[in-house]
Amino acid sequence: MLKFLFYHGRSVIKLLLSMVKNKLITLLRTFSKEEMKEFEKFISSPYFSRGRNLKPLYSVIKKYHPDFSSPHFTKEKIFRKLYPGKKFDGKKTTHALQVLVSELQTKAETFLMVNHFLRGNAFKEACLLSELRQRGLNESFASAYDKISNSIKNDRSGQSYFLKKHLVEFEKEVSSAEFKNKDILKYLDLQSKSEDSLIIYFISELIRHVQSRKMNYHKEAERSKLSSVFYQCFNFDKFVELIIHESGNENDLLKILFYSAKLDTDFNDLESYEKLKFELDLNKEKMDVGFYYSAVSRLMNFTLFQKVKDVDFFKRDYVEFYESLIRKAITEKNSVILKNFAFNIRAIFNASRIYPRLNLTDRLETLFKENSKYLLPEIKKDAMNLIQATIEFARENFDICLRTLNTIDITVPMVVKEIKIMKLKALYELRYFESLLAEVDSYRHFLLKTNEILEEYKKNDKEFLKLIVKLARLSESKKPDSLILFKKEVENLGFTTYHTSWILEKIDKLT
């Protein structure tokens, strides 16, 4: 076994040195402990793993899971474990190992495909029905169809529900058409059900496409000629509104999709916001977390863009949505949603802004202490420092806040923007005015060179920089008349942000 490798290849060391960055290692980093165990069984199965024995290589690699950053994960130690006491020379050995690594990567990808298919792929049930139908097993087909239909009705629905229902109904229709001496009325009834399921699936996909086309604050991507003609001829909104008023699982899910799409189109659509909240609350338990995230993220986005007087009401809604998503993902053990959505850097950033503004600092601290294990390793340190800095600022520990901010290495422009503004506020509170002026210059330069922040936000922040410089100067002189005029200046800006509100609060403390 593998003995053809033992006499070849000095450059194998170079190959193994690069394994940390290899596609196989990148893929295995995403595997959970349970998936690593199942994958070992998978490559041991003669059904799935014909050909070379990949277990020796996998047995070495798996010891360094999940991050593969151990100091023992070196070319020399890996080679010694694979080939104890063997010498090697150049190209042939390297090529042979490349083949093994490549094959193991292919097996890992196949493992993911099989797992996905068995876990609840929309085609799984239809494939079974198709096989039973083509083999002429009519009784088995009827029994399987009844069982599958009942399971679909009780499905914890995601958008794949529509596709699954259509495929199963289509197989039933085809099966009926193939029976000898078929009942034509029964066949037509089945054909009607199949047609209905196709239309509902089609509409659900159209809604998804409408959502995905909305970019850059509702600017819609240009359509092809075909889709442009279709939408000119088909009144999409009117059609959906006519069919969603009936009760039933399909219509409940269509309502959620429809109101989600309407919020993507218009952040002032309060009616759709309230209807979507109601439908989500009503159907949350039977929805899978992926579908729930898709809808609740629209509600969360809506709350972020509200500029009305009761803005705190929407921010509280955001907190409830955010925590409900985390609870649901934890309950369903969905690490993908937790790591890539609930605890990605933008979600963490939004939490760091919103919780303190609602005086929920303790709640924020508890939330992240209890769930820090779900943060991706590459962002964990910076994300936790961002949360900690926010908490220290809210508790007026400005020196700790400033030291913590200086350890953060995040490059997302909107996050960098808020970090810099928090630094300015902390410097003001500590009366480090020379450092504040230097940081103002740094932030002006940052705004000038970045293209990933909207001009409206840049304009507001440039105004804030003028205001905080003036505030710093007036805090030293403390001239009452100047402070009164300054307050009027801020109030007459024509816009109010969280940061200008902070300026007004500081002025009031000086007067």
Secondary structure, DSSP 8 states (H G I E B T S, - for coil): --GGGTT--TTHHHHHHGGGGSHHHHHHTT--HHHHHHHHHHHH-TTT--SS--HHHHHHHGGGTTT---TT--HHHHHHHHSTT----SHHHHHHHHHHHHHHHHHHHHHHHHHHHHHH-TTHHHHHHHHHHHTT-HHHHHHHHHHHHHHHHT--B-THHHHHHHHHHHHHHHHHHHSTT--HHHHHHHHHHHHHHHHHHHHHHHHHHHHHTEETTTEE----HHHHHHHHH--HHHHHHHHTTS-SHHHHHHHHHHHHHHHHH-TT-HHHHHHHHHHHHHHGGGB-HHHHHHHHHHHHHHHHT--STTHHHHHHHHHHHHHHHHHHHHHTT-HHHIIIIITSHHHHHHHHHHHHHTT-HHHHHHHHHHHGGGS-HHHHHHHHHHHHHHHHHHTT-HHHHHHHHTT-----HHHHHHHHHHHHHHHHHTT-HHHHHHHHHHHHHHHHH--SS-HHHHHHHHHHHHHHHHHHHHHHH--HHHHHHHHHHHHTTS---HHHHHHHHHHHHH-
